[in-house]
Amino acid sequence: MIKEQFTKFEPKVDAFKDKVIFITGATDGIGRSLAIEAAKLGGKVILSGRNKERLESIYDEITALSNSIPTIAQLDFETADSEQYSSLADSIDLNFKSIDCLIHCAGILGDRSSIEQYNPGVWQKVLHVNLTAPFVLTQALLPYLKQSKQPSIIFTSSGVGQIGKAFWGAYSVSKFGTEALSQILCEELGHTAARVNCVNPGAVKTKMRLAAYPAENRDRLRKPEEILSPYLYLISDESNGITGKCLHAQ
């Protein structure tokens, strides 16, 4: 039923008008494609990423393609400290007062090796970037999400976040944690209008996918812009009442 709703969902022009949409990992892959599409639909997009030059590049691209003027929120999940998160929250308070949607697209792959051989330092880095940092960011922005009439929080999951597979190590564990974090938030915010969901994008033509499957025929993969339907649906007011779910793009 839900899959039918998002696969058939076609947002109207200016569907996201006046919506403030915070997107992590906005400089590449799914995050980048989503930022462009959300801006085209009238959203006030906040572009978050660690690379200033790439943030400025996607900023220029969005302003050239739409009437929306995005905002840059540079943040390195690997190194950001509490002061940087507080500063970001202060900036949101000053410039927007509220956020309508928080979308977590940032992530790293780490090693594709056995648990027996997995580097503990890499393990810690992957868990921090993929799970701890999204938790801290969500916690920092929750007061502003609660100011929205219909707030939506969207996490990006994975098939290996639901079924553990050999040699996926810390990435798989981080995605299992992402699913748990999403479900816990859903329960804790159940008395509010907030909805919390995951999207499993499946096999997508991204740099991370290439690193995971270097010998794969990339021509058979769907491009990031081709799997945006569940994200767009969960941003929209059409998904009001949908919470605690994991939508599969493929």
C-alpha positions in Angstrom: 0.0 0.0 0.0 2.7 2.5 1.0 4.9 1.5 -1.9 2.0 2.1 -4.3 1.6 5.6 -2.8 5.2 6.7 -3.2 5.8 5.0 -6.6 2.8 6.8 -8.0 3.5 10.0 -6.1 4.1 13.0 -8.5 4.7 16.2 -6.6 3.1 19.3 -7.9 5.0 22.4 -8.9 6.0 24.2 -5.8 5.0 21.2 -3.7 7.7 22.1 -1.2 7.1 25.8 -1.2 8.1 27.3 2.2 9.4 24.0 3.5 12.8 24.2 5.1 14.7 21.0 4.2 18.0 20.1 5.8 20.0 17.5 3.7 23.3 15.9 4.8 25.7 14.5 2.2 24.3 17.1 -0.2 27.5 17.3 -2.3 27.3 13.9 -3.9 25.1 10.9 -4.8 21.6 10.7 -3.5 21.9 13.8 -1.3 23.0 15.9 -4.2 20.2 14.8 -6.5 17.7 15.2 -3.7 18.8 18.7 -2.9 18.4 19.7 -6.6 15.0 18.2 -6.9 13.7 19.6 -3.6 14.9 23.1 -4.6 13.1 22.7 -8.0 9.9 22.0 -6.1 10.3 25.2 -4.1 12.0 23.9 -1.0 14.3 26.1 1.1 17.2 23.6 1.1 20.0 23.7 3.6 23.0 22.0 2.1 25.2 20.1 4.6 28.5 18.5 3.8 32.2 18.7 4.7 33.7 20.1 1.5 33.3 23.8 1.1 34.1 23.9 -2.6 31.7 21.2 -3.4 29.0 22.8 -1.3 29.5 26.0 -3.2 29.3 24.1 -6.5 26.0 22.5 -5.7 24.8 25.9 -4.4 25.6 27.5 -7.8 23.9 24.6 -9.7 20.7 24.9 -7.7 20.5 28.7 -8.1 20.9 28.2 -11.9 18.2 25.5 -12.1 15.6 26.9 -9.7 14.2 30.1 -8.1 15.2 28.7 -4.7 18.3 30.1 -2.9 19.8 27.4 -0.8 21.8 27.8 2.4 25.2 26.2 3.1 25.8 24.5 6.4 29.3 23.1 6.3 29.8 20.3 8.8 32.3 17.5 8.9 30.7 14.5 10.7 34.1 13.0 11.4 35.6 16.0 13.3 32.6 18.1 14.4 32.5 18.9 18.1 29.6 20.0 20.4 30.5 23.7 19.8 30.0 23.3 16.0 26.6 21.6 16.5 25.5 24.3 18.9 26.6 26.9 16.4 24.6 25.2 13.7 21.5 25.2 15.9 22.0 28.9 16.7 22.2 29.6 12.9 19.0 27.7 12.3 17.3 29.6 15.1 18.4 32.9 13.7 17.6 32.3 10.0 14.7 29.8 10.0 13.2 29.3 13.4 12.0 25.9 12.3 12.8 22.9 10.1 10.2 20.9 8.2 12.4 18.0 7.1 15.8 16.5 8.1 17.2 14.0 5.6 20.3 11.9 6.5 22.1 11.0 3.3 25.8 11.3 4.5 27.7 8.1 5.1 31.0 6.3 4.5 31.6 2.6 3.6 34.7 1.7 5.6 36.5 -1.6 5.0 35.0 -4.6 3.2 36.8 -7.2 5.3 36.0 -9.9 7.9 35.2 -9.1 11.5 38.4 -11.0 12.4 40.5 -8.7 10.3 38.6 -5.4 10.7 40.6 -2.4 11.7 39.3 -1.1 15.0 40.1 2.5 14.1 38.1 2.3 10.8 35.3 0.5 12.7 35.1 3.4 15.1 35.2 6.0 12.3 32.4 4.4 10.4 30.1 4.0 13.4 30.8 7.6 14.3 30.1 9.1 10.9 27.1 6.9 10.0 25.4 6.6 13.3 26.7 8.8 16.2 26.9 12.0 14.1 23.3 11.6 12.7 22.1 11.0 16.3 23.9 14.2 17.5 22.6 16.3 14.6 19.1 15.0 15.0 19.2 15.8 18.7 20.5 19.3 18.0 17.8 20.0 15.4 14.8 18.4 17.2 13.7 21.6 18.9 13.4 23.3 15.4 11.7 20.3 13.9 9.1 20.4 16.6 8.3 23.9 15.6 7.1 22.6 12.2 3.4 21.6 11.8 4.3 18.4 10.0 8.0 17.6 10.7 9.6 14.7 8.9 12.9 12.9 9.7 14.3 10.6 7.0 17.2 8.2 7.5 19.0 6.4 4.7 19.3 2.7 5.4 20.5 -0.3 3.4 19.7 -3.9 2.7 22.6 -4.8 4.9 21.0 -2.8 7.7 18.2 -5.4 7.9 20.1 -8.6 7.1 23.7 -9.0 8.1 26.1 -10.1 5.4 29.7 -11.3 5.5 32.4 -8.7 5.0 30.1 -5.7 5.4 31.4 -5.0 8.9 30.9 -1.6 10.4 28.8 -0.3 7.6 26.2 -3.0 8.1 26.3 -2.5 11.9 25.9 1.2 11.5 22.8 0.7 9.3 21.3 -1.7 11.8 21.8 1.1 14.3 20.2 3.6 11.9 17.1 1.4 11.7 17.0 1.2 15.5 17.5 4.9 16.0 14.7 5.6 13.5 12.3 3.2 15.3 13.2 4.6 18.8 12.6 8.2 17.6 9.3 7.2 16.1 8.1 5.8 19.4 9.4 8.7 21.4 7.8 11.3 19.1 4.6 9.3 18.8 2.6 11.9 20.7 3.7 14.7 18.3 3.0 15.3 14.6 6.5 14.2 13.7 7.1 11.3 11.5 10.3 9.3 11.4 11.1 6.8 8.6 14.0 5.1 6.7 14.6 4.8 3.0 16.5 1.8 1.6 17.6 3.1 -1.8 18.9 -0.2 -3.1 21.6 -0.5 -5.7 22.4 3.0 -7.0 25.1 4.3 -9.2 27.2 6.2 -6.6 30.9 6.4 -5.7 30.2 4.3 -2.5 28.6 1.5 -4.6 31.6 1.5 -6.9 33.9 1.2 -3.9 31.8 -1.7 -2.6 31.5 -3.5 -6.0 34.3 -2.4 -8.2 33.7 -5.1 -10.8 30.0 -4.5 -11.1 28.5 -3.3 -14.4 27.5 0.2 -13.5 25.4 0.7 -16.6 22.8 -1.6 -15.0 22.4 0.5 -11.9 19.8 3.2 -11.4 21.1 6.8 -11.1 20.5 8.7 -7.9 17.8 10.9 -9.5 15.9 7.8 -10.5 15.3 6.6 -6.9 14.1 9.8 -5.2 10.4 8.9 -5.1 10.3 7.6 -1.4 12.3 10.6 -0.2 10.1 13.1 -2.0 7.0 11.3 -0.8 8.2 11.4 2.9 9.1 15.1 2.6 5.6 15.9 1.2 2.4 16.4 3.3 1.0 13.4 1.4 2.9 11.2 3.8 1.4 12.6 6.9 0.7 9.8 9.3 3.3 7.5 7.8 5.9 6.8 10.5 8.1 4.0 11.7 8.5 2.5 8.2 11.3 1.7 5.9 10.5 2.4 2.3 12.4 0.5 -0.4 13.1 2.5 -3.5 13.6 -0.7 -5.6 
